[in-house]
Amino acid sequence: MITTTVAGSLPKPSWLAEPEVLWAPWRLEGEGLIEGQRDAALAWIKIQEDAGIDIVSDGEQFRKHFVHGFLETIEGIDWRRMTTMGIRNDRYDAQVPTVTAAISRPGPVHGDGAKFCRARTNRQFKITLPGPMTICDTIADVHYGSRPEMAMAFAAVLNQEARELDALGVDVIQFDEPAFNAFMDQVPTWGVDALNRAIEGLNCKTAVHICYGYGIKANIDWKQGLGAEWRQYEEFFPALNDSKIDQVSLECANSKVPLSVLGLLKDKEILVGAIDVATDVIETPEAVAATLRAALEFVAPERLIACTNCGMAPLSREVAEGKLKALGAGAALLRAELH
């Protein structure tokens, strides 16, 4: 009851990539890079275990970018044809590669990293993949001509990857879908269908992470205009509750999301974000417990999992470690209350 996990990314060590910079280039190459990524993942697994995190992650140490890290080996994508594109409904511009032919997956992408981590922890192990809608919002297209069609193509290759990760003993596979917050009206019409296709045939737990983004200026500025209450979720949560996904990960700490919307996900396990990733302030265990306790009004304890709001890649290692300890301690406080 009240288990703990993280939403995704954790800071890269300074010897692997430039600290506190999103999607910084690697400082190593070849076999040295593989060794460095493994060392970084192993360090974060130990830090998570020591902090009382029950479902640990590799912290995305094997990839620079949460979307492009998966796409790098997918065929049909031209990485020399970079296109400037508005991301998350034109919230900000980015240089992205272009889909120029039917996509295919020639082989495993994250399998080696997952196998390495799975063998080095006795805790449940979780890995994240980009969701189909978010991929379509983070890549240009001159082949499919339709985001729903392209999303189903990516869902098929994601499913191939996910099935192999499932077979390797991964306990939870989470699909990151920040685009769900940018295209609320399209989630019920094709976003959920693509998500269901991506998780087809899996035996492990499946999750979807929806949030208001990393604590970067473009996201912080955007949130200023969302009003006193962020009720965007109400538009698509009924469709998400009807999906085949097991868990939904949400931003709740220092958020203007009314917790009552959690009641629309009555058939799901809820990963309640109790750690604010947009600040360097380390929460107290009491503050974490308070966020989780408030969610209990709408989520039964057996369906509540304590989590971070989003990934912590842009934070310093010291701050991220402190926040993980606060998450573990805060969940322990609430467990003690409930017993």
Secondary structure, DSSP 4 states (H G I P E B T S, - for coil): --EEB--S--PPPTTTB-TT-TTPPBS--HHHHHHHHHHHHHHHHHHHHHHT-SEEE-TTTT-SSTTHHHHTT-EEEEEEEEEEEEETTTTEEEEEEEEEEEEE--S-SSHHHHHHHHTT-SSEEEEEEE-HHHHHTSSEESSS--HHHHHHHHHHHHHHHHHHHHHTT-SEEEEE-GGGGT-GGGIIIIIHHHHHHHTTT--SEEEEE--S--S-HHHHHHHTTS-SS--GGGGTHHHHHTSS-SEEEEE-TT----GGGGGGGTTSEEEEE-S-TT-SPPPPHHHHHHHHHHHTTTS-GGGEEEE-SS--TTS-HHHHHHHHHHHHHHHHHHHHHH-
